[in-house]
Amino acid sequence: MSSTKDAREATMVGRRTDGTRVRRPLSPHLQVYDMMQITSGLSIANRATGIAWTVGLLFLVWWLVAAAAGPRAFATAQWFFSSFLGILMLFGMTAVAWFHTLGGIRHLMWDAGYGYDLPTTYRTGRAVLIGTAVLTVLTWLIVIIAWG
């Protein structure tokens, strides 16, 4: 008779590179990832930006509801979004939107079966980071020119 109560437990036992036995978690978690790898860092950042994007959408809903509620409510929302904190948040949300979009395109490539080899994975990871920076700055340059 087996000492395991659940057959799935057999898949949770593994060995490190030095041969010592370890119990694997049921799903990948922060303790499994090596944060110095670009793949792990971008994977975690993609999840974090998804959460940040959701929070940012709550601010968009506030702005839309304030616009529908009348001039006084809209003026309050506009005051917040034009404050230093509001502009900082909008800049951050721009970066989050671009990162999540570019990361999503990268994942679509993977879903289609492209880009799994290690050099391509690192190249597309760097492209996501560089693309996020460039597109965020470009977006804000356009915003500043349009406001000016």
Secondary structure, 3 states (H helix, E strand, C coil): CCCCCCHHHHHHEEECCCCCEEECCCCCCCCCCCCCCHHHHHHHHHHHHHHHHHHHHHHHHHHHHHHHHCHHHHHHHHHHHHCHHHHHHHHHHHHHHHHHHHHHHHHHHHHCCCCCCHHHHHHHHHHHHHHHHHHHHHHHHHHHHHHC
